[in-house]
Amino acid sequence: NDIASKIPAKWRSVGIQLELSSDTLDGIQSENAGKPQACLDSFEQVLSTWKRKGPKPYTWNTIIDVLRTHAVGELALANELEATYLRSTQ
């Protein structure tokens, strides 16, 4: 929720960077098309799918790295999550 609610429209870019297949992302898009909160629902589904069967490790480090990619470009959010979830455990 810390991610999806802040950048819901970037769900597909995040899914691509998490290496979810195009078929998976197309299915998520089809399933949520026309819903009032389609982007938010799609983003939450991307994260859920990644947790269950994503090729990249399900860690805060992974999501922070994805947010910092050029394709997603959410440096401020990545820094915020890093400060909240990684630095507090060191």
CYANA upper distance limits for C-alpha pairs under 8 A (distance plus 0.5 A):
  1 ASN  CA      5 SER  CA      6.14
  1 ASN  CA     44 GLU  CA      8.10
  2 ASP  CA      6 LYS  CA      7.29
  3 ILE  CA      7 ILE  CA      6.85
  3 ILE  CA      8 PRO  CA      8.28
  3 ILE  CA     77 LEU  CA      8.39
  4 ALA  CA      8 PRO  CA      5.48
  4 ALA  CA     11 TRP  CA      8.06
  4 ALA  CA     40 LEU  CA      6.48
  4 ALA  CA     43 PHE  CA      6.10
  4 ALA  CA     44 GLU  CA      6.76
  5 SER  CA     40 LEU  CA      7.06
  7 ILE  CA     11 TRP  CA      8.03
  8 PRO  CA     39 CYS  CA      5.69
  8 PRO  CA     40 LEU  CA      5.35
  8 PRO  CA     42 SER  CA      8.47
  8 PRO  CA     43 PHE  CA      6.50
  9 ALA  CA     39 CYS  CA      5.94
  9 ALA  CA     40 LEU  CA      7.89
  9 ALA  CA     43 PHE  CA      8.40
 10 LYS  CA     14 VAL  CA      6.72
 10 LYS  CA     39 CYS  CA      8.50
 10 LYS  CA     43 PHE  CA      8.16
 10 LYS  CA     72 VAL  CA      7.47
 11 TRP  CA     15 GLY  CA      6.62
 11 TRP  CA     39 CYS  CA      7.25
 11 TRP  CA     40 LEU  CA      8.28
 11 TRP  CA     42 SER  CA      6.91
 11 TRP  CA     43 PHE  CA      4.99
 11 TRP  CA     46 VAL  CA      7.42
 12 ARG  CA     16 ILE  CA      6.64
 12 ARG  CA     25 LEU  CA      7.31
 12 ARG  CA     43 PHE  CA      8.00
 12 ARG  CA     46 VAL  CA      8.42
 13 SER  CA     17 GLN  CA      6.74
 13 SER  CA     71 ALA  CA      7.03
 13 SER  CA     72 VAL  CA      6.50
 14 VAL  CA     18 LEU  CA      6.61
 14 VAL  CA     46 VAL  CA      8.48
 14 VAL  CA     66 VAL  CA      7.16
 14 VAL  CA     67 LEU  CA      7.84
 14 VAL  CA     72 VAL  CA      7.00
 15 GLY  CA     19 GLU  CA      6.85
 15 GLY  CA     20 LEU  CA      6.01
 15 GLY  CA     25 LEU  CA      7.53
 15 GLY  CA     46 VAL  CA      6.39
 15 GLY  CA     47 LEU  CA      8.38
 16 ILE  CA     20 LEU  CA      6.17
 16 ILE  CA     21 SER  CA      7.79
 16 ILE  CA     22 SER  CA      8.22
 17 GLN  CA     66 VAL  CA      6.46
 17 GLN  CA     71 ALA  CA      8.34
 18 LEU  CA     50 TRP  CA      7.66
 18 LEU  CA     54 GLY  CA      7.57
 18 LEU  CA     55 PRO  CA      7.85
 18 LEU  CA     56 LYS  CA      6.72
 18 LEU  CA     63 ILE  CA      8.48
 18 LEU  CA     66 VAL  CA      7.52
 19 GLU  CA     54 GLY  CA      7.66
 19 GLU  CA     55 PRO  CA      6.95
 19 GLU  CA     56 LYS  CA      7.63
 20 LEU  CA     24 THR  CA      6.95
 20 LEU  CA     25 LEU  CA      7.42
 20 LEU  CA     50 TRP  CA      7.70
 20 LEU  CA     54 GLY  CA      6.89
 20 LEU  CA     55 PRO  CA      7.88
 21 SER  CA     25 LEU  CA      6.86
 22 SER  CA     26 ASP  CA      6.43
 23 ASP  CA     27 GLY  CA      6.58
 24 THR  CA     28 ILE  CA      6.79
 25 LEU  CA     29 GLN  CA      6.68
 25 LEU  CA     46 VAL  CA      8.09
 26 ASP  CA     30 SER  CA      6.64
 27 GLY  CA     31 GLU  CA      6.54
 28 ILE  CA     32 ASN  CA      6.78
 28 ILE  CA     42 SER  CA      6.48
 28 ILE  CA     45 GLN  CA      7.45
 28 ILE  CA     46 VAL  CA      8.08
 29 GLN  CA     33 ALA  CA      6.36
 29 GLN  CA     38 ALA  CA      8.50
 29 GLN  CA     42 SER  CA      7.05
 32 ASN  CA     38 ALA  CA      5.61
 32 ASN  CA     39 CYS  CA      8.32
 32 ASN  CA     41 ASP  CA      7.27
 32 ASN  CA     42 SER  CA      6.84
 33 ALA  CA     38 ALA  CA      6.53
 34 GLY  CA     38 ALA  CA      7.13
 37 GLN  CA     41 ASP  CA      6.51
 38 ALA  CA     42 SER  CA      6.39
 39 CYS  CA     43 PHE  CA      6.54
 40 LEU  CA     44 GLU  CA      6.72
 41 ASP  CA     45 GLN  CA      6.67
 42 SER  CA     46 VAL  CA      6.67
 43 PHE  CA     47 LEU  CA      6.88
 44 GLU  CA     48 SER  CA      6.64
 45 GLN  CA     49 THR  CA      6.46
 46 VAL  CA     50 TRP  CA      6.55
 47 LEU  CA     51 LYS  CA      6.64
 48 SER  CA     52 ARG  CA      6.83
 49 THR  CA     53 LYS  CA      6.47
 49 THR  CA     54 GLY  CA      7.01
 50 TRP  CA     54 GLY  CA      4.51
 50 TRP  CA     55 PRO  CA      8.02
 50 TRP  CA     56 LYS  CA      8.25
 50 TRP  CA     58 TYR  CA      7.48
 51 LYS  CA     58 TYR  CA      6.13
 54 GLY  CA     58 TYR  CA      8.04
 56 LYS  CA     62 THR  CA      7.72
 57 PRO  CA     62 THR  CA      7.06
 58 TYR  CA     62 THR  CA      7.25
 58 TYR  CA     63 ILE  CA      8.43
 59 THR  CA     63 ILE  CA      7.16
 60 TRP  CA     64 ILE  CA      6.51
 60 TRP  CA     81 LEU  CA      8.45
 60 TRP  CA     82 GLU  CA      8.23
 60 TRP  CA     85 TYR  CA      7.75
 60 TRP  CA     86 LEU  CA      7.99
 61 ASN  CA     65 ASP  CA      6.58
 61 ASN  CA     82 GLU  CA      8.42
 62 THR  CA     66 VAL  CA      6.70
 63 ILE  CA     67 LEU  CA      6.65
 63 ILE  CA     78 ALA  CA      8.49
 64 ILE  CA     68 ARG  CA      6.83
 64 ILE  CA     78 ALA  CA      5.43
 64 ILE  CA     79 ASN  CA      8.22
 64 ILE  CA     81 LEU  CA      7.59
 64 ILE  CA     82 GLU  CA      7.40
 65 ASP  CA     69 THR  CA      7.04
 65 ASP  CA     78 ALA  CA      8.05
 66 VAL  CA     72 VAL  CA      7.49
 67 LEU  CA     72 VAL  CA      5.98
 67 LEU  CA     73 GLY  CA      6.54
 67 LEU  CA     74 GLU  CA      5.56
 67 LEU  CA     75 LEU  CA      6.97
 67 LEU  CA     77 LEU  CA      7.87
 67 LEU  CA     78 ALA  CA      6.16
 68 ARG  CA     72 VAL  CA      7.15
 68 ARG  CA     73 GLY  CA      5.99
 68 ARG  CA     74 GLU  CA      6.21
 68 ARG  CA     75 LEU  CA      5.69
 68 ARG  CA     78 ALA  CA      6.83
 69 THR  CA     73 GLY  CA      6.16
 69 THR  CA     74 GLU  CA      8.30
 74 GLU  CA     78 ALA  CA      6.66
 75 LEU  CA     79 ASN  CA      6.59
 76 ALA  CA     80 GLU  CA      6.62
 77 LEU  CA     81 LEU  CA      6.64
 78 ALA  CA     82 GLU  CA      6.56
 79 ASN  CA     83 ALA  CA      6.62
 80 GLU  CA     84 THR  CA      6.68
 81 LEU  CA     85 TYR  CA      6.25
 81 LEU  CA     86 LEU  CA      8.01
 82 GLU  CA     86 LEU  CA      5.51
 82 GLU  CA     87 ARG  CA      6.83
 83 ALA  CA     87 ARG  CA      5.60
 83 ALA  CA     88 SER  CA      7.27
 84 THR  CA     88 SER  CA      6.60
 85 TYR  CA     89 THR  CA      7.43
 86 LEU  CA     90 GLN  CA      7.33
